[in-house]
Amino acid sequence: MTASSKESQRSFNSRVLVIDDCPSIRDDYARVLGTGATKGRYDLVLCESGEIGIEAFKNADDKGKPFAIVFCDMKMAGGMNGLETCAKIRKWYPATEMVLVTAYSNSKLDDVARENGLSEKLIFLKKPFYPDEIRQLAAKLTQSWQIEYDLRNALKNADNARKSKLDFYSMVTHDFRTPLSVIIGSAQTLREPASESKNFDKEKFIGFIEYAANRLNSMVSELLAFSQLETRSVSLNMEKFNLGEYFETIYREELEALFIGRNLKSSFYFPYTEIIADKEKLRHIVVNLVSNAIKFTTEGFVEMRCSKSEAGEFVFTASDTGRGIPEDCLGKVFDEFYQVDRKKDEREGTGLGLAIVKKFVELHGGRISVNSEEGVGSTFSFNFPVNGTKLEYKTERNVC
């Protein structure tokens, strides 16, 4: 593909506003920019006065479809002239390329343009103009508009990325400092002479250290998993295993301890049948969803189950009777670094858990969704395909 053909395929803003009180001139614009080699390339809007042109521009801008170029006649019968029209438009959208069509001399127009705040991004086109002049101006100015637009967006994205990076560093620093403080404080307490007293509860402080260390380990694991996902260095280690037996192990090793001291009922239903999946990534998904449910549920139940859909997929659901998620936050819960606004003492972790869960599900060819109602609870659902293997259920019972 040649450089010119690549340029022709480039996405660009094709919207052009023409303001002229002469019907035949407006027809000329339509013919020049809407026929021949440029047929269909430009989205033309033709207006007969400055007032109508300004209204058309405002409506387009409100809809997020600004004009790249304005061709405006300098002298129009009655109402606003071209300079006044262009000056008002420039206030709303400074990036718009403007061509003022006039019979006046350039020296006089330069002075008038400066007086009206239009010394930049304003081109004068002398009457009478030739069709090729209009075509060339339209082609060059739409390209100029697009380059400037892309540059502004790139700078904005870079600034947002920098801010997100700084916010992330701040959040991680805060969240790592909390468990570290618990570990250091508990260790210092255990070293004090009073710790030799028979009434001193060493196990309590050892428990504090273990809990804080596990939090740190969980956050480091999330950061490592996210880093691997970002560098696309993650691969699936697919193997066949018994789903029910596997979840008995997960419950015994990781989930059971999370319910200690909480007034919650737990139910986990899984079929005792074979599934093909990455065991470690499935463990990460389940532990994250269940621990999230426990964290924000003070009473009622936390339940997880697996069933088989008519399409032959394994469908997992994690439900709770917790506080729920605000409706305006539902679309963001799987975003990286996002955490639903909570009290400061409830904000913990990296904000990467659900983002990693979503990517691990998608790596398996599945999808994940959430339904929630504030004050009622939440249900996360995800599916795993069976990878073309027909797997039949044997028996299903309450695993834990």
KEMARVO-41299 format. One record per residue (C-alpha): y, z, x; residue in one letter. Coordinates in steps of 0.1 Angstrom, whole numbers, plus 5000, padded with zeros to 4 digits. Last residue first. Example, Ala and Ser with C-alpha at 12.3 -4.5 7.8 and 13.67 -1.06 7.14 Angstrom:
BEGIN
498950715137S495550785123A
// end
This chain:
BEGIN
472455194805C470354874802V470454874764N467654634755R466954264755E463554104759T462453774774K465253534773Y464453174782E465952984811L466252604809K467752504843T470652264842G472952494862N472652774836V476452774830P478253104834F480653224807N483553464805F484953704779S487553984783F487954204752T490854444748S491754744728G493354874696V496755034705G498154704716E495954414706E493854204731S491953884735N491153764770V489753444785S487453334813I485952994822R482752884840G481852634866G480552904890H483652864911L485652914879E484153264874V485053354910F488553214905K489153414873K487753734889V490053684919I493153654897A491853954877L491754184908G494854054926L497454304914G497054484947T495754824934G497555104917E500255134891R499355434869E501655674886D504555444882K504055414845K502755084834R504054724833D501054484833V500254394869Q500754044884Y499953994921F498153664914E498253554877D495153634855F497153884834V500053634829K499253474795G498453804779L501753964789C503853864760D501153994736E501254344751P497854444765I495554704749G495755084749R492055124753G489155074729T487154864753D485354534756S483754334784A482054014772T479553794791F478253454778V475353294795F475352924786E472652744767G475052544745A474052764715E475353054735S473253324752K474253684753S475553934778C477054274772R479754514784M481054814765E483755074771V484055324743F486355564724G488855774743E491255744773T490955374780T493255224806F491355294838K487955254821I488654894810A489954814845N486854964860S484654754837V486454424845L486554484882N482954604885V481654304865V483554034884I482754184918H479054214909R479053844898L480553754932K477953954950E475053804930K476053444933D474353284902A471153154888I469853374859I466453514852E465653724821T465854094812Y468754044788P471854264793F473454524771Y475754784787F477155064766S479455344777S480955624755K484155774769L485456124772N485956094809R484856344836G482256114851I482655754837F483455594870L480455744887A478155534864E479755204874L478955174911E475455234924E473555314891R475455064870Y475154794895I471454854900T470754854863E472754534861F470454354885Y467354464866E468754314834G469853994851L466553914869N467353694899F467753334910K470053254939E473353084945M475353184976N478653034965L481152924991S484553075000V486552925029S489052765006R491952915026T493353074995E489953184983L489253355016Q492553535016S491953654980F488553794990A489953975020L492854114999L490454224972E488054384998S491054575014V492054704980M488554824972S488154995006N491455175002L490455294968R487055404982N488855605009A491055774983A488055884963Y486055994993E489056195007I489656364973F485956444970G486056605005I489056804992F487056934962K483956994982E485857235005K486557474977D487957774995F486758094979N484458165009K487458145032S486957915062E489557665047S492157935051A492157865089P493657515082E491557205093R490357135057L494057125046T494856875073Q492056645061A493156675025S496756585034G495656285056I493256145030I495656195001V498556045021S496355745029L495555704992P499255674984T500355475015R498155185007F499755134972D503255154986H502654915015T500754674992V503654674967M506354624994S504354345011Y503854174977F507454194968D508354045002L505853764997K507053704961S510653684974K509753435001R507753224976A510753234952N513053114980D510652844990A510352734954N514052724950K514552524982L511852274971A513352254936N516752174951R515251914974L513351754946D516551724925Y518551584954E515851324961I515651244923Q519351194919W519550974950S516650754936Q518350734903T521550644921L520050364942K518250184914A521050224889A523650114914L521649804924Q521049694888R524749744879I525949554909E523349274902D524749234867P528349164880Y531349374873F534749264859P536049514864K535849744894K533150004898L534350344910F531750594922I531950964917L529551214935K532451414950E536251404943S535851474907L537851794903G540351634879N543151624905E540751484930R539851194907A543451114900V544251074937D541150864943D541950654913L545350554926K543950434959S541050254943N543150034921S542750034884Y540449784865A537850054857T534250144854V533550504864L530050554878V528750914878M525651064894E524751394876T524151684900A527151884887P525551934853Y527652124828W531052114845K530451754856R530151644820I533651774813K535151594843A533351274834C534851264799T538351354811E538151074837L536750824813G539450864786N539151094757M540151004721G541650674712G540750334726A538850374758M540150334794K537950444823M534550314810D531650544818C528250474834F526550814836V523550854858I520551094861A520751214825F519351554817P516051604799K515651984796G516151974759K519552144762D520551884788D519751604765A521751754737N524651824760K524751464773F524651324738A527551544727E529551434758I528851074750G529951114714I533251264726E533751014753G533350724729S531050424720E527750564732C524650394745L521550584756V519250404780L515850514793D515450294823Y512350124837R511349944805G512349604818K513649634854T512249304867A513649114837G515149314808T516449664800G518949744826L520949414825V520449344787R521249704776A524249714799Y525549384786D525049504750D527249804758R529849564771I529649364739S530049674717P533349784736C534050154734D532050234765D529850534775I526450454790V524050734797L520950654819V517650844819R515150714844S514551044862N512050954890F508350954898S507550734928R505550424921Q508250194932S508650384964E504950344972K505249974966S508249954990S506350145017A503449905014T500050005000M
// end
